[in-house]
Amino acid sequence: MHVVIMGCGRVGSTLARSLEDRGHTVSIIDSNPDAFRRLGPSFNGTKVTGIGFDQDVLDRAGIDKADAFAAVSSGDNSNIIAARVARETFGIQQVVARIYDPGRAEVYQRLGITTVATVKWTADQVLRRILPAGAEPDFRDPSGTIRLDQLRVNEAWVGQRTVKFQEQSGSRIAWIDRLGEGMLPTRDTVIQEGDTLHLVMREENAGRVYSVYNDGPEAE
């Protein structure tokens, strides 16, 4: 892939080096040429000084051959404008914008612009580490509608089919960690002792899911 990045701060420079390490080509844009020092001497990509939503600057960065665009500067407005130019003017489908304001991130996500809400993501990560297990999910989508939780299987569900748990809880088992490996459940998969279930559910149904998990299967 060829990826164009706007913003050579800590996130942009780390992203650029990570992409190069994976064999991709990178062009990185920043209005401050001193910012490129963060890339280090081993960086082989293209460094472009300028404003990341300027079409001439994007042309110099090779936007015409780009497979993806990441706007990760320190300004929400600049990131959104650049993301829209990349997608709407140059037709780049894989576009991501870093947004500090969680409210804005949700709005732009609904408009079809993939966003990473830095503040909300960081807060969620801290909450997961200080609250009891299950209080905060492993992942919550930007709209706050869908969450992903992992649960060590309750003994009451050992020997039951995964489809039964899904039907009674209203959740979906995305995958199971079993004996050190991940597996995708089928309708015939039986829950075993030691399994870790990765559950996808609607936020509004989380209480019901945990109630069914703790209470065990309903009598048939």
N, C-alpha and C positions, 0 to 999 in steps of 0.2 A: 504493500500500500504506500501511497504518498499522502502524508498528513501535513496540513498547514495549521500552525498554532499561533494564536494571538496572545501575547503576554509572556515575557521571559522572567517572571518572578520565580519564587520557589516551586510553585506548582508547574508552571510552564516548562522550566528548565528540567525538572525531574521527569516530566512526561516526555519531553523531547529525547532525553538520554535513554529512557526506558524503551521507547519506540525503536530507536536505533539499535539497541541491544537485541531487539527481536527481529532485526533485518529489514525494517521499513525505512523509507526515506522521509526526511523531515525538513520543512521550512518553518522558521520561527520569526515572528514579527514583534518588534517592540519600538516604542518611540524614543527610548533612551538606549543609545548604543552601548553604554557601560553595562547594561543589564546582561549582555551576552557573555560576560565573564563567568556567569554562573554555569555556563555550559561546559567549561573546562577545555583543555587543549585537544582532547580526543574527539570532540564533536565534529562530524563530517558534513552536517547538513548546511542548508542555506540560511544566512542571517540577513534579515531585511529590516532596515530602520524606517519607521513610518507609522502612520495610523492604521490600525488593523481593519477598519471598515472602508478605507479608501480603495477604490477599484484599481487604480494604478499600482498601489502597493501590493494588493492581492495578486495582480498579474505577475509582478516580479517574484512573488512567492510561489508561483506555479499553480495557482488555484484552478487553472483550466485542466490540469491533469490530476488534481487531488481527488482522493477517495473519501476523505474525511476532513472536518474542520473543527478545531476546539478553541473556544474563546474563553481564556482563563486569566484575563487581566484583573486588576484590582477594582475596576469600575463596572457596576451592574449595567448601566446604560450603554457603555461601549460594548460590553459583551453581547447584549441583546441585539444592538444594531448590527454588529459584525456577523452574528449568527444568522440574522435575517438576510443580510446581503449575500452571504455565502450560499444560503439555501434558495432564496428567491431570484437572485440575479445570476448566480453561477450554477444553480441546479445541484448543489451538493446535498445528498440525502443524509449522510451521517454527520450531523452537526450537534455539538454539545456546548452549552454555555454555563459557566460558573456564576451563580447568583448568591449574594450574601443575604438578601432580604427574603425570608421564607414565603411571605405573602406574594411577592412578585413571582417567585419561582413557581408557585402553584398556578398562577394566572397564565404564565407563558407555557407551562407544561400542558395546560388544557388547549392552548392555541397550537400545539404540535411542535413546540421547540423543546427538545430534550434539555433539561436543566439539572445541575448538581447544586443543591441548596446547602452551601458550606456550613452555615451556622446551625441549621436544623440537624444536618447529618452529624456534626460534632456533638451537639447536645444529646442526640439519641445514643451515640456511642458511649458517652459518659454515663447516661442513665442506665444503660444495660449493665454497666460494670458496678454500679453502686446499689441498685435495687435487687430484691430477691428474684430468683429464677422465675421466668414467666411474666414478670411485671412489665417488661419491655420486650418487643419482638426483635428478632435478628435483623429484620428488614421491614420497612414500611414504605409503600409507594408514595411519590410526591403529593398525591391528592389526599393521603391519609385514609384511603378506603380499604386497601389490601395490606395484610401483614403476613410475615413468614416467621414461624416460631419453631424451635427444636425442643423436643421433649423426650427424655428417657422413658421408655415404655412402662406404663403402669402394669403391675403384675396381673391385675384383673383382666387385662386385654390380651395376655399371652395365650396363644392358641386360637384366637379369633381371626377371621379374615379381615384384611385391610378394608375391603369394600363395606363391611358391616360398620366399622368405625366411621368411615366417611359418611355413610347414610345417616347414622344416628347423631353425629356431631355437626354435620353440615360443612365440614372442612374437606380439604383435599390433601392427600399425602403426596408431596412432590417427589420425595425419595426417602429411602431408609438407609441409615448407616448400620451395617451388619458385619461383625467380625473384621472391622477395619476397612471395609469396602462399601461404596455406595451402590445401591440397587434401585431400579424403578419397579414399583409394585404393579402387579396385574390383578385381575379380579380373583385369581386363585391364590394370591400370596397370603400366607398366614403369619401373623405377628409372633415373633419369637422373643424369648428372654434375652435381655441385653441390647435389643434394638433401640436405636434413636430415630424418632419420627420427625421429619421436617414437614410441618403443616402449613398450608396456605389457607387463609380464611379472611372473611370480611371483618373489619375492625368491630363492627356492631355486633358480630356473632361470637366474639372471643370468649365472653362469659359462658355462653352455652357450650362451646368447644371444651373449655377447661372443666366444666361441670360433668360432661359426659366422660371425659378422660379420667377424672378422679373417681366417679361413681361406678365405672365399669359398664359393660353391656346391659341393655335392657332385656328383661325376660321376654321370650317369644311365645 
